Amino acid sequence: MTLGTFVWCNLGRNRFRSILTALAVAFSTFLVCAVLTLPSVRDGMLSSTAGSLRLATSHKAGLSYWLPLAHAQRVRTLPHVASVNHWTWFGGIYTDPTEQFPNYAIDPETVAETWPDFDWDTQTLETFKRIRNGALVGVRTMEQFDWEVGDEITLRDSVFALDLSFKIIDQIPASPDEPLAVAFWFSRTYLEESVPNGFDHVSTLWIQVDEPQHLNTVKAAIDDLFRNSSAQTDTQTEFSMFASFLSSFDGLIAVVMLIGLLVVGAIALIVANTAAISMRERTADVAVLKTLGFRRWTIFRLLLSESLLVASLGGGLGAGLAYLVLNAGSSSWAPFLGPLSLFIMPVSVVVIGLVLALVISLLAGIIPVFNATRLNVVTALRQIA
Protein backbone atom coordinates (compact mmCIF):
# COMPACT_ATOMS: atom_id res chain seq x y z
CA MET A 1 0.00 0.00 0.00
CA THR A 2 1.37 3.40 -0.95
CA LEU A 3 1.36 6.50 1.22
CA GLY A 4 -1.38 8.12 -0.85
CA THR A 5 -3.59 5.03 -0.71
CA PHE A 6 -3.15 4.80 3.04
CA VAL A 7 -4.12 8.44 3.55
CA TRP A 8 -7.13 8.17 1.24
CA CYS A 9 -8.42 5.02 2.94
CA ASN A 10 -8.14 6.61 6.37
CA LEU A 11 -10.23 9.58 5.21
CA GLY A 12 -12.96 7.15 4.20
CA ARG A 13 -13.22 5.65 7.66
CA ASN A 14 -15.49 8.52 8.75
CA ARG A 15 -16.70 9.96 5.49
CA PHE A 16 -19.35 12.18 7.00
CA ARG A 17 -16.84 13.98 9.22
CA SER A 18 -14.33 14.26 6.39
CA ILE A 19 -16.96 15.78 4.10
CA LEU A 20 -18.10 18.27 6.75
CA THR A 21 -14.50 19.29 7.46
CA ALA A 22 -13.82 19.78 3.75
CA LEU A 23 -16.99 21.88 3.41
CA ALA A 24 -15.95 24.04 6.38
CA VAL A 25 -12.60 24.71 4.72
CA ALA A 26 -14.38 25.37 1.39
CA PHE A 27 -16.68 27.92 3.02
CA SER A 28 -13.80 29.76 4.67
CA THR A 29 -11.81 29.76 1.42
CA PHE A 30 -14.81 31.07 -0.55
CA LEU A 31 -15.29 33.84 2.01
CA VAL A 32 -11.63 34.82 2.00
CA CYS A 33 -11.50 34.95 -1.81
CA ALA A 34 -14.67 37.05 -2.00
CA VAL A 35 -13.42 39.46 0.67
CA LEU A 36 -9.94 39.83 -0.83
CA THR A 37 -11.50 40.58 -4.21
CA LEU A 38 -12.73 43.95 -2.92
CA PRO A 39 -9.31 45.55 -2.27
CA SER A 40 -7.89 43.69 -5.25
CA VAL A 41 -10.39 45.32 -7.62
CA ARG A 42 -9.77 48.71 -6.03
CA ASP A 43 -5.99 48.38 -6.37
CA GLY A 44 -6.34 47.12 -9.94
CA MET A 45 -8.37 50.16 -10.96
CA LEU A 46 -5.87 52.52 -9.37
CA SER A 47 -2.86 50.82 -10.93
CA SER A 48 -4.44 51.12 -14.38
CA THR A 49 -4.59 54.92 -14.00
CA ALA A 50 -1.26 55.46 -12.21
CA GLY A 51 0.60 56.53 -15.36
CA SER A 52 -2.25 58.43 -16.98
CA LEU A 53 -1.70 61.92 -18.46
CA ARG A 54 -5.40 62.79 -18.13
CA LEU A 55 -6.95 65.36 -15.87
CA ALA A 56 -10.58 65.36 -14.75
CA THR A 57 -12.30 68.70 -14.18
CA SER A 58 -15.63 68.92 -12.38
CA HIS A 59 -17.64 71.59 -10.58
CA LYS A 60 -15.97 72.72 -7.36
CA ALA A 61 -19.23 72.16 -5.47
CA GLY A 62 -19.37 68.49 -6.47
CA LEU A 63 -20.07 66.05 -9.27
CA SER A 64 -23.82 66.65 -9.04
CA TYR A 65 -23.38 70.23 -10.32
CA TRP A 66 -23.12 71.07 -14.03
CA LEU A 67 -20.33 72.87 -15.84
CA PRO A 68 -21.03 75.09 -18.87
CA LEU A 69 -20.13 73.38 -22.13
CA ALA A 70 -18.18 76.54 -23.04
CA HIS A 71 -15.59 75.58 -20.40
CA ALA A 72 -14.37 72.83 -22.73
CA GLN A 73 -13.53 75.26 -25.51
CA ARG A 74 -11.67 77.60 -23.14
CA VAL A 75 -9.59 74.75 -21.73
CA ARG A 76 -8.58 73.71 -25.26
CA THR A 77 -6.75 77.06 -25.64
CA LEU A 78 -4.44 76.44 -22.67
CA PRO A 79 -0.79 75.52 -23.28
CA HIS A 80 0.19 71.83 -23.10
CA VAL A 81 -3.40 70.64 -23.56
CA ALA A 82 -3.35 67.91 -26.21
CA SER A 83 -7.07 67.16 -26.25
CA VAL A 84 -10.33 67.78 -24.37
CA ASN A 85 -13.42 65.61 -24.12
CA HIS A 86 -16.44 65.91 -21.88
CA TRP A 87 -18.89 63.61 -20.17
CA THR A 88 -22.54 64.38 -19.49
CA TRP A 89 -24.19 62.06 -17.00
CA PHE A 90 -27.30 60.51 -18.53
CA GLY A 91 -28.51 58.23 -15.74
CA GLY A 92 -30.09 55.71 -18.09
CA ILE A 93 -31.69 52.52 -16.76
CA TYR A 94 -31.95 49.39 -18.88
CA THR A 95 -34.34 47.16 -16.93
CA ASP A 96 -34.09 47.27 -13.15
CA PRO A 97 -33.22 50.59 -11.41
CA THR A 98 -30.99 48.64 -9.00
CA GLU A 99 -28.76 47.56 -11.91
CA GLN A 100 -26.95 50.86 -12.25
CA PHE A 101 -24.06 51.43 -14.64
CA PRO A 102 -22.34 54.70 -15.67
CA ASN A 103 -23.63 56.04 -19.00
CA TYR A 104 -22.48 59.32 -20.49
CA ALA A 105 -22.95 61.50 -23.52
CA ILE A 106 -19.46 62.34 -24.83
CA ASP A 107 -17.77 64.10 -27.72
CA PRO A 108 -17.12 61.40 -30.37
CA GLU A 109 -14.66 63.62 -32.24
CA THR A 110 -11.84 63.54 -29.68
CA VAL A 111 -12.07 60.03 -28.20
CA ALA A 112 -8.81 58.71 -29.67
CA GLU A 113 -6.89 61.89 -28.76
CA THR A 114 -8.14 61.99 -25.17
CA TRP A 115 -7.65 58.26 -24.53
CA PRO A 116 -4.60 57.51 -26.71
CA ASP A 117 -3.48 54.73 -24.36
CA PHE A 118 -6.37 52.54 -25.56
CA ASP A 119 -6.14 50.34 -28.62
CA TRP A 120 -8.85 52.02 -30.69
CA ASP A 121 -10.05 50.64 -34.00
CA THR A 122 -10.14 53.48 -36.52
CA GLN A 123 -13.22 52.10 -38.28
CA THR A 124 -15.07 51.81 -34.97
CA LEU A 125 -14.43 55.46 -34.13
CA GLU A 126 -15.50 56.59 -37.59
CA THR A 127 -18.74 54.62 -37.22
CA PHE A 128 -19.26 56.11 -33.76
CA LYS A 129 -18.97 59.61 -35.23
CA ARG A 130 -21.29 58.83 -38.12
CA ILE A 131 -24.15 56.93 -36.45
CA ARG A 132 -26.37 59.31 -34.51
CA ASN A 133 -27.45 56.84 -31.82
CA GLY A 134 -24.32 54.68 -31.77
CA ALA A 135 -22.89 53.51 -28.45
CA LEU A 136 -19.59 52.16 -27.19
CA VAL A 137 -19.89 49.88 -24.16
CA GLY A 138 -17.39 48.49 -21.65
CA VAL A 139 -16.87 44.73 -21.53
CA ARG A 140 -18.23 44.30 -18.00
CA THR A 141 -21.49 46.09 -18.80
CA MET A 142 -21.80 44.03 -21.98
CA GLU A 143 -21.45 40.88 -19.88
CA GLN A 144 -23.80 42.12 -17.17
CA PHE A 145 -26.73 42.53 -19.55
CA ASP A 146 -25.67 39.89 -22.08
CA TRP A 147 -25.39 42.47 -24.87
CA GLU A 148 -23.63 41.91 -28.16
CA VAL A 149 -22.28 44.22 -30.84
CA GLY A 150 -25.14 45.23 -33.13
CA ASP A 151 -27.84 44.98 -30.46
CA GLU A 152 -30.37 47.79 -30.26
CA ILE A 153 -31.37 48.77 -26.72
CA THR A 154 -33.38 51.48 -24.99
CA LEU A 155 -32.37 53.31 -21.81
CA ARG A 156 -34.91 55.05 -19.59
CA ASP A 157 -33.39 58.25 -18.25
CA SER A 158 -34.01 59.70 -14.79
CA VAL A 159 -32.23 63.03 -15.39
CA PHE A 160 -33.74 64.36 -18.63
CA ALA A 161 -36.97 62.29 -18.60
CA LEU A 162 -36.05 60.68 -21.93
CA ASP A 163 -36.22 57.19 -23.41
CA LEU A 164 -33.40 56.91 -25.94
CA SER A 165 -32.66 53.98 -28.25
CA PHE A 166 -29.08 53.01 -29.03
CA LYS A 167 -27.24 50.68 -31.35
CA ILE A 168 -24.12 49.07 -29.85
CA ILE A 169 -21.28 49.68 -32.29
CA ASP A 170 -18.42 48.07 -30.41
CA GLN A 171 -16.78 47.59 -27.03
CA ILE A 172 -14.64 50.19 -25.32
CA PRO A 173 -11.15 48.62 -25.55
CA ALA A 174 -10.54 48.69 -21.80
CA SER A 175 -9.45 45.61 -19.87
CA PRO A 176 -12.00 44.20 -17.40
CA ASP A 177 -10.16 45.63 -14.36
CA GLU A 178 -10.15 49.22 -15.66
CA PRO A 179 -12.80 51.85 -14.79
CA LEU A 180 -14.02 52.21 -18.38
CA ALA A 181 -14.89 48.50 -18.45
CA VAL A 182 -18.29 49.43 -16.97
CA ALA A 183 -18.92 52.60 -19.01
CA PHE A 184 -21.57 53.28 -21.67
CA TRP A 185 -20.77 56.08 -24.14
CA PHE A 186 -22.96 57.73 -26.74
CA SER A 187 -22.80 60.90 -28.81
CA ARG A 188 -23.36 64.26 -27.15
CA THR A 189 -25.09 65.45 -30.31
CA TYR A 190 -27.78 62.77 -29.88
CA LEU A 191 -28.50 64.06 -26.37
CA GLU A 192 -28.65 67.70 -27.46
CA GLU A 193 -31.10 66.86 -30.24
CA SER A 194 -33.29 64.84 -27.88
CA VAL A 195 -33.54 67.40 -25.07
CA PRO A 196 -36.16 70.07 -25.76
CA ASN A 197 -34.46 73.43 -26.43
CA GLY A 198 -31.04 71.72 -26.34
CA PHE A 199 -28.61 71.36 -23.46
CA ASP A 200 -25.34 73.26 -22.95
CA HIS A 201 -23.87 71.79 -19.76
CA VAL A 202 -21.55 68.88 -18.96
CA SER A 203 -20.64 66.85 -15.88
CA THR A 204 -16.89 66.39 -16.30
CA LEU A 205 -14.12 67.59 -18.60
CA TRP A 206 -11.37 65.13 -19.51
CA ILE A 207 -8.08 66.73 -20.52
CA GLN A 208 -5.15 64.89 -22.09
CA VAL A 209 -1.85 66.64 -21.28
CA ASP A 210 1.07 66.46 -23.71
CA GLU A 211 3.85 65.61 -21.21
CA PRO A 212 3.95 64.22 -17.64
CA GLN A 213 5.87 67.23 -16.31
CA HIS A 214 3.03 69.54 -17.38
CA LEU A 215 0.25 67.80 -15.41
CA ASN A 216 0.44 70.08 -12.38
CA THR A 217 0.90 73.17 -14.53
CA VAL A 218 -2.22 72.48 -16.59
CA LYS A 219 -4.15 71.46 -13.48
CA ALA A 220 -3.44 74.78 -11.79
CA ALA A 221 -4.09 76.74 -15.00
CA ILE A 222 -7.58 75.24 -15.44
CA ASP A 223 -8.71 76.08 -11.92
CA ASP A 224 -7.19 79.57 -12.16
CA LEU A 225 -9.01 80.15 -15.44
CA PHE A 226 -12.42 79.69 -13.82
CA ARG A 227 -11.61 80.92 -10.29
CA ASN A 228 -13.89 83.97 -10.54
CA SER A 229 -16.60 82.39 -12.69
CA SER A 230 -20.05 81.28 -11.56
CA ALA A 231 -18.96 77.66 -12.12
CA GLN A 232 -15.60 77.27 -10.41
CA THR A 233 -13.74 74.05 -11.06
CA ASP A 234 -11.83 71.36 -9.23
CA THR A 235 -9.24 69.56 -11.34
CA GLN A 236 -7.55 66.30 -10.39
CA THR A 237 -5.39 63.76 -12.09
CA GLU A 238 -7.24 60.66 -13.24
CA PHE A 239 -5.47 58.63 -10.57
CA SER A 240 -6.44 61.10 -7.81
CA MET A 241 -10.04 61.21 -8.98
CA PHE A 242 -10.55 57.46 -8.84
CA ALA A 243 -8.52 57.18 -5.62
CA SER A 244 -10.76 59.78 -3.99
CA PHE A 245 -13.90 58.01 -5.21
CA LEU A 246 -12.75 54.55 -4.16
CA SER A 247 -11.52 55.77 -0.77
CA SER A 248 -15.15 56.16 0.28
CA PHE A 249 -15.33 52.36 0.29
CA ASP A 250 -12.25 51.87 2.50
CA GLY A 251 -14.28 51.74 5.71
CA LEU A 252 -16.71 49.22 4.26
CA ILE A 253 -13.87 47.09 2.90
CA ALA A 254 -12.12 47.14 6.29
CA VAL A 255 -15.28 46.03 8.11
CA VAL A 256 -16.02 43.27 5.60
CA MET A 257 -12.44 42.00 5.78
CA LEU A 258 -12.50 42.02 9.59
CA ILE A 259 -15.76 40.05 9.71
CA GLY A 260 -14.43 37.65 7.10
CA LEU A 261 -11.22 37.02 9.04
CA LEU A 262 -13.18 36.46 12.27
CA VAL A 263 -15.36 33.89 10.54
CA VAL A 264 -12.28 32.18 9.09
CA GLY A 265 -10.73 32.12 12.56
CA ALA A 266 -13.86 30.50 14.00
CA ILE A 267 -13.82 27.86 11.27
CA ALA A 268 -10.11 27.22 11.93
CA LEU A 269 -10.93 26.47 15.57
CA ILE A 270 -13.68 24.08 14.48
CA VAL A 271 -11.28 22.30 12.14
CA ALA A 272 -8.70 22.11 14.94
CA ASN A 273 -11.25 20.58 17.30
CA THR A 274 -12.23 18.05 14.62
CA ALA A 275 -8.57 17.15 14.10
CA ALA A 276 -8.08 16.68 17.85
CA ILE A 277 -11.07 14.33 18.06
CA SER A 278 -9.84 12.39 15.04
CA MET A 279 -6.36 11.95 16.53
CA ARG A 280 -7.77 10.69 19.82
CA GLU A 281 -9.65 8.05 17.85
CA ARG A 282 -6.42 7.03 16.10
CA THR A 283 -4.57 5.93 19.23
CA ALA A 284 -4.82 2.28 18.21
CA ASP A 285 -3.53 3.03 14.71
CA VAL A 286 -0.53 4.91 16.06
CA ALA A 287 0.24 2.10 18.50
CA VAL A 288 0.07 -0.55 15.78
CA LEU A 289 2.23 1.48 13.38
CA LYS A 290 4.88 1.99 16.05
CA THR A 291 4.77 -1.68 16.92
CA LEU A 292 5.39 -2.52 13.24
CA GLY A 293 8.49 -0.33 13.28
CA PHE A 294 7.26 2.89 11.66
CA ARG A 295 9.27 5.89 12.78
CA ARG A 296 7.67 8.88 14.48
CA TRP A 297 8.43 11.17 11.52
CA THR A 298 6.77 8.75 9.08
CA ILE A 299 3.63 8.51 11.25
CA PHE A 300 3.63 12.31 11.58
CA ARG A 301 3.65 12.70 7.79
CA LEU A 302 0.90 10.11 7.34
CA LEU A 303 -1.47 11.76 9.80
CA LEU A 304 -0.72 15.33 8.72
CA SER A 305 -1.18 14.38 5.07
CA GLU A 306 -4.81 13.50 5.84
CA SER A 307 -5.43 17.00 7.17
CA LEU A 308 -3.69 18.61 4.19
CA LEU A 309 -5.63 16.48 1.71
CA VAL A 310 -8.95 17.56 3.24
CA ALA A 311 -7.75 21.18 3.12
CA SER A 312 -6.72 20.83 -0.51
CA LEU A 313 -10.09 19.41 -1.52
CA GLY A 314 -12.04 22.00 0.48
CA GLY A 315 -9.79 24.89 -0.57
CA GLY A 316 -10.01 23.94 -4.22
CA LEU A 317 -13.79 23.72 -4.01
CA GLY A 318 -14.13 27.07 -2.24
CA ALA A 319 -11.70 28.94 -4.49
CA GLY A 320 -13.24 27.40 -7.60
CA LEU A 321 -16.76 28.43 -6.60
CA ALA A 322 -15.58 31.95 -5.77
CA TYR A 323 -13.90 32.26 -9.15
CA LEU A 324 -17.00 30.94 -10.91
CA VAL A 325 -19.39 33.28 -9.11
CA LEU A 326 -17.26 36.44 -9.40
CA ASN A 327 -15.79 35.79 -12.84
CA ALA A 328 -17.11 33.18 -15.24
CA GLY A 329 -20.64 33.43 -13.90
CA SER A 330 -20.77 37.21 -13.55
CA SER A 331 -23.48 37.64 -16.17
CA SER A 332 -25.83 34.97 -14.91
CA TRP A 333 -25.29 35.89 -11.28
CA ALA A 334 -25.63 39.66 -11.85
CA PRO A 335 -29.23 39.97 -10.56
CA PHE A 336 -28.20 38.35 -7.27
CA LEU A 337 -24.79 39.97 -6.73
CA GLY A 338 -25.62 43.54 -7.74
CA PRO A 339 -22.40 45.63 -8.04
CA LEU A 340 -20.32 42.60 -7.06
CA SER A 341 -21.19 41.05 -10.41
CA LEU A 342 -18.81 43.57 -12.02
CA PHE A 343 -15.89 42.50 -9.83
CA ILE A 344 -13.18 40.24 -11.19
CA MET A 345 -11.30 37.93 -8.87
CA PRO A 346 -7.64 37.77 -9.96
CA VAL A 347 -5.78 34.48 -10.09
CA SER A 348 -3.55 35.79 -7.29
CA VAL A 349 -6.57 35.78 -4.94
CA VAL A 350 -7.28 32.16 -5.90
CA VAL A 351 -3.71 31.25 -4.97
CA ILE A 352 -3.98 33.15 -1.67
CA GLY A 353 -7.21 31.30 -0.87
CA LEU A 354 -5.63 27.90 -1.54
CA VAL A 355 -2.53 28.74 0.49
CA LEU A 356 -4.67 30.00 3.37
CA ALA A 357 -6.71 26.78 3.33
CA LEU A 358 -3.51 24.74 3.64
CA VAL A 359 -2.17 27.01 6.39
CA ILE A 360 -5.42 26.72 8.37
CA SER A 361 -5.32 22.96 8.06
CA LEU A 362 -1.64 22.84 8.97
CA LEU A 363 -2.07 24.99 12.08
CA ALA A 364 -5.23 23.14 13.09
CA GLY A 365 -3.73 19.67 12.71
CA ILE A 366 -0.07 19.97 13.59
CA ILE A 367 -0.50 20.01 17.40
CA PRO A 368 -2.96 17.06 17.62
CA VAL A 369 -0.82 15.07 15.17
CA PHE A 370 2.37 15.87 17.05
CA ASN A 371 0.83 14.83 20.35
CA ALA A 372 -0.44 11.61 18.79
CA THR A 373 3.01 10.64 17.48
CA ARG A 374 4.57 11.18 20.93
CA LEU A 375 2.49 8.39 22.45
CA ASN A 376 4.50 5.64 24.07
CA VAL A 377 3.71 2.25 22.50
CA VAL A 378 3.07 0.52 25.82
CA THR A 379 0.89 3.40 27.07
CA ALA A 380 -1.07 3.51 23.80
CA LEU A 381 -1.69 -0.26 23.82
CA ARG A 382 -2.75 -0.13 27.44
CA GLN A 383 -5.32 2.60 26.57
CA ILE A 384 -6.95 0.42 23.90
CA ALA A 385 -6.73 -2.86 25.80
C-alpha positions in Angstrom: 0.0 0.0 0.0 1.4 3.4 -1.0 1.4 6.5 1.2 -1.4 8.1 -0.9 -3.6 5.0 -0.7 -3.2 4.8 3.0 -4.1 8.4 3.6 -7.1 8.2 1.2 -8.4 5.0 2.9 -8.1 6.6 6.4 -10.2 9.6 5.2 -13.0 7.2 4.2 -13.2 5.7 7.7 -15.5 8.5 8.8 -16.7 10.0 5.5 -19.4 12.2 7.0 -16.8 14.0 9.2 -14.3 14.3 6.4 -17.0 15.8 4.1 -18.1 18.3 6.7 -14.5 19.3 7.5 -13.8 19.8 3.7 -17.0 21.9 3.4 -15.9 24.0 6.4 -12.6 24.7 4.7 -14.4 25.4 1.4 -16.7 27.9 3.0 -13.8 29.8 4.7 -11.8 29.8 1.4 -14.8 31.1 -0.5 -15.3 33.8 2.0 -11.6 34.8 2.0 -11.5 34.9 -1.8 -14.7 37.1 -2.0 -13.4 39.5 0.7 -9.9 39.8 -0.8 -11.5 40.6 -4.2 -12.7 44.0 -2.9 -9.3 45.6 -2.3 -7.9 43.7 -5.2 -10.4 45.3 -7.6 -9.8 48.7 -6.0 -6.0 48.4 -6.4 -6.3 47.1 -9.9 -8.4 50.2 -11.0 -5.9 52.5 -9.4 -2.9 50.8 -10.9 -4.4 51.1 -14.4 -4.6 54.9 -14.0 -1.3 55.5 -12.2 0.6 56.5 -15.4 -2.3 58.4 -17.0 -1.7 61.9 -18.5 -5.4 62.8 -18.1 -6.9 65.4 -15.9 -10.6 65.4 -14.8 -12.3 68.7 -14.2 -15.6 68.9 -12.4 -17.6 71.6 -10.6 -16.0 72.7 -7.4 -19.2 72.2 -5.5 -19.4 68.5 -6.5 -20.1 66.1 -9.3 -23.8 66.7 -9.0 -23.4 70.2 -10.3 -23.1 71.1 -14.0 -20.3 72.9 -15.8 -21.0 75.1 -18.9 -20.1 73.4 -22.1 -18.2 76.5 -23.0 -15.6 75.6 -20.4 -14.4 72.8 -22.7 -13.5 75.3 -25.5 -11.7 77.6 -23.1 -9.6 74.7 -21.7 -8.6 73.7 -25.3 -6.8 77.1 -25.6 -4.4 76.4 -22.7 -0.8 75.5 -23.3 0.2 71.8 -23.1 -3.4 70.6 -23.6 -3.3 67.9 -26.2 -7.1 67.2 -26.3 -10.3 67.8 -24.4 -13.4 65.6 -24.1 -16.4 65.9 -21.9 -18.9 63.6 -20.2 -22.5 64.4 -19.5 -24.2 62.1 -17.0 -27.3 60.5 -18.5 -28.5 58.2 -15.7 -30.1 55.7 -18.1 -31.7 52.5 -16.8 -31.9 49.4 -18.9 -34.3 47.2 -16.9 -34.1 47.3 -13.2 -33.2 50.6 -11.4 -31.0 48.6 -9.0 -28.8 47.6 -11.9 -27.0 50.9 -12.2 -24.1 51.4 -14.6 -22.3 54.7 -15.7 -23.6 56.0 -19.0 -22.5 59.3 -20.5 -22.9 61.5 -23.5 -19.5 62.3 -24.8 -17.8 64.1 -27.7 -17.1 61.4 -30.4 -14.7 63.6 -32.2 -11.8 63.5 -29.7 -12.1 60.0 -28.2 -8.8 58.7 -29.7 -6.9 61.9 -28.8 -8.1 62.0 -25.2 -7.6 58.3 -24.5 -4.6 57.5 -26.7 -3.5 54.7 -24.4 -6.4 52.5 -25.6 -6.1 50.3 -28.6 -8.9 52.0 -30.7 -10.1 50.6 -34.0 -10.1 53.5 -36.5 -13.2 52.1 -38.3 -15.1 51.8 -35.0 -14.4 55.5 -34.1 -15.5 56.6 -37.6 -18.7 54.6 -37.2 -19.3 56.1 -33.8 -19.0 59.6 -35.2 -21.3 58.8 -38.1 -24.2 56.9 -36.4 -26.4 59.3 -34.5 -27.5 56.8 -31.8 -24.3 54.7 -31.8 -22.9 53.5 -28.5 -19.6 52.2 -27.2 -19.9 49.9 -24.2 -17.4 48.5 -21.7 -16.9 44.7 -21.5 -18.2 44.3 -18.0 -21.5 46.1 -18.8 -21.8 44.0 -22.0 -21.5 40.9 -19.9 -23.8 42.1 -17.2 -26.7 42.5 -19.6 -25.7 39.9 -22.1 -25.4 42.5 -24.9 -23.6 41.9 -28.2 -22.3 44.2 -30.8 -25.1 45.2 -33.1 -27.8 45.0 -30.5 -30.4 47.8 -30.3 -31.4 48.8 -26.7 -33.4 51.5 -25.0 -32.4 53.3 -21.8 -34.9 55.1 -19.6 -33.4 58.2 -18.3 -34.0 59.7 -14.8 -32.2 63.0 -15.4 -33.7 64.4 -18.6 -37.0 62.3 -18.6 -36.0 60.7 -21.9 -36.2 57.2 -23.4 -33.4 56.9 -25.9 -32.7 54.0 -28.3 -29.1 53.0 -29.0 -27.2 50.7 -31.4 -24.1 49.1 -29.8 -21.3 49.7 -32.3 -18.4 48.1 -30.4 -16.8 47.6 -27.0 -14.6 50.2 -25.3 -11.1 48.6 -25.6 -10.5 48.7 -21.8 -9.5 45.6 -19.9 -12.0 44.2 -17.4 -10.2 45.6 -14.4 -10.1 49.2 -15.7 -12.8 51.9 -14.8 -14.0 52.2 -18.4 -14.9 48.5 -18.5 -18.3 49.4 -17.0 -18.9 52.6 -19.0 -21.6 53.3 -21.7 -20.8 56.1 -24.1 -23.0 57.7 -26.7 -22.8 60.9 -28.8 -23.4 64.3 -27.1 -25.1 65.4 -30.3 -27.8 62.8 -29.9 -28.5 64.1 -26.4 -28.7 67.7 -27.5 -31.1 66.9 -30.2 -33.3 64.8 -27.9 -33.5 67.4 -25.1 -36.2 70.1 -25.8 -34.5 73.4 -26.4 -31.0 71.7 -26.3 -28.6 71.4 -23.5 -25.3 73.3 -22.9 -23.9 71.8 -19.8 -21.6 68.9 -19.0 -20.6 66.9 -15.9 -16.9 66.4 -16.3 -14.1 67.6 -18.6 -11.4 65.1 -19.5 -8.1 66.7 -20.5 -5.1 64.9 -22.1 -1.8 66.6 -21.3 1.1 66.5 -23.7 3.9 65.6 -21.2 3.9 64.2 -17.6 5.9 67.2 -16.3 3.0 69.5 -17.4 0.2 67.8 -15.4 0.4 70.1 -12.4 0.9 73.2 -14.5 -2.2 72.5 -16.6 -4.1 71.5 -13.5 -3.4 74.8 -11.8 -4.1 76.7 -15.0 -7.6 75.2 -15.4 -8.7 76.1 -11.9 -7.2 79.6 -12.2 -9.0 80.1 -15.4 -12.4 79.7 -13.8 -11.6 80.9 -10.3 -13.9 84.0 -10.5 -16.6 82.4 -12.7 -20.1 81.3 -11.6 -19.0 77.7 -12.1 -15.6 77.3 -10.4 -13.7 74.1 -11.1 -11.8 71.4 -9.2 -9.2 69.6 -11.3 -7.6 66.3 -10.4 -5.4 63.8 -12.1 -7.2 60.7 -13.2 -5.5 58.6 -10.6 -6.4 61.1 -7.8 -10.0 61.2 -9.0 -10.5 57.5 -8.8 -8.5 57.2 -5.6 -10.8 59.8 -4.0 -13.9 58.0 -5.2 -12.7 54.5 -4.2 -11.5 55.8 -0.8 -15.2 56.2 0.3 -15.3 52.4 0.3 -12.2 51.9 2.5 -14.3 51.7 5.7 -16.7 49.2 4.3 -13.9 47.1 2.9 -12.1 47.1 6.3 -15.3 46.0 8.1 -16.0 43.3 5.6 -12.4 42.0 5.8 -12.5 42.0 9.6 -15.8 40.1 9.7 -14.4 37.6 7.1 -11.2 37.0 9.0 -13.2 36.5 12.3 -15.4 33.9 10.5 -12.3 32.2 9.1 -10.7 32.1 12.6 -13.9 30.5 14.0 -13.8 27.9 11.3 -10.1 27.2 11.9 -10.9 26.5 15.6 -13.7 24.1 14.5 -11.3 22.3 12.1 -8.7 22.1 14.9 -11.3 20.6 17.3 -12.2 18.0 14.6 -8.6 17.1 14.1 -8.1 16.7 17.8 -11.1 14.3 18.1 -9.8 12.4 15.0 -6.4 12.0 16.5 -7.8 10.7 19.8 -9.6 8.0 17.8 -6.4 7.0 16.1 -4.6 5.9 19.2 -4.8 2.3 18.2 -3.5 3.0 14.7 -0.5 4.9 16.1 0.2 2.1 18.5 0.1 -0.6 15.8 2.2 1.5 13.4 4.9 2.0 16.0 4.8 -1.7 16.9 5.4 -2.5 13.2 8.5 -0.3 13.3 7.3 2.9 11.7 9.3 5.9 12.8 7.7 8.9 14.5 8.4 11.2 11.5 6.8 8.7 9.1 3.6 8.5 11.3 3.6 12.3 11.6 3.6 12.7 7.8 0.9 10.1 7.3 -1.5 11.8 9.8 -0.7 15.3 8.7 -1.2 14.4 5.1 -4.8 13.5 5.8 -5.4 17.0 7.2 -3.7 18.6 4.2 -5.6 16.5 1.7 -8.9 17.6 3.2 -7.8 21.2 3.1 -6.7 20.8 -0.5 -10.1 19.4 -1.5 -12.0 22.0 0.5 -9.8 24.9 -0.6 -10.0 23.9 -4.2 -13.8 23.7 -4.0 -14.1 27.1 -2.2 -11.7 28.9 -4.5 -13.2 27.4 -7.6 -16.8 28.4 -6.6 -15.6 32.0 -5.8 -13.9 32.3 -9.2 -17.0 30.9 -10.9 -19.4 33.3 -9.1 -17.3 36.4 -9.4 -15.8 35.8 -12.8 -17.1 33.2 -15.2 -20.6 33.4 -13.9 -20.8 37.2 -13.5 -23.5 37.6 -16.2 -25.8 35.0 -14.9 -25.3 35.9 -11.3 -25.6 39.7 -11.9 -29.2 40.0 -10.6 -28.2 38.4 -7.3 -24.8 40.0 -6.7 -25.6 43.5 -7.7 -22.4 45.6 -8.0 -20.3 42.6 -7.1 -21.2 41.1 -10.4 -18.8 43.6 -12.0 -15.9 42.5 -9.8 -13.2 40.2 -11.2 -11.3 37.9 -8.9 -7.6 37.8 -10.0 -5.8 34.5 -10.1 -3.6 35.8 -7.3 -6.6 35.8 -4.9 -7.3 32.2 -5.9 -3.7 31.3 -5.0 -4.0 33.1 -1.7 -7.2 31.3 -0.9 -5.6 27.9 -1.5 -2.5 28.7 0.5 -4.7 30.0 3.4 -6.7 26.8 3.3 -3.5 24.7 3.6 -2.2 27.0 6.4 -5.4 26.7 8.4 -5.3 23.0 8.1 -1.6 22.8 9.0 -2.1 25.0 12.1 -5.2 23.1 13.1 -3.7 19.7 12.7 -0.1 20.0 13.6 -0.5 20.0 17.4 -3.0 17.1 17.6 -0.8 15.1 15.2 2.4 15.9 17.0 0.8 14.8 20.3 -0.4 11.6 18.8 3.0 10.6 17.5 4.6 11.2 20.9 2.5 8.4 22.5 4.5 5.6 24.1 3.7 2.2 22.5 3.1 0.5 25.8 0.9 3.4 27.1 -1.1 3.5 23.8 -1.7 -0.3 23.8 -2.7 -0.1 27.4 -5.3 2.6 26.6 -7.0 0.4 23.9 -6.7 -2.9 25.8 
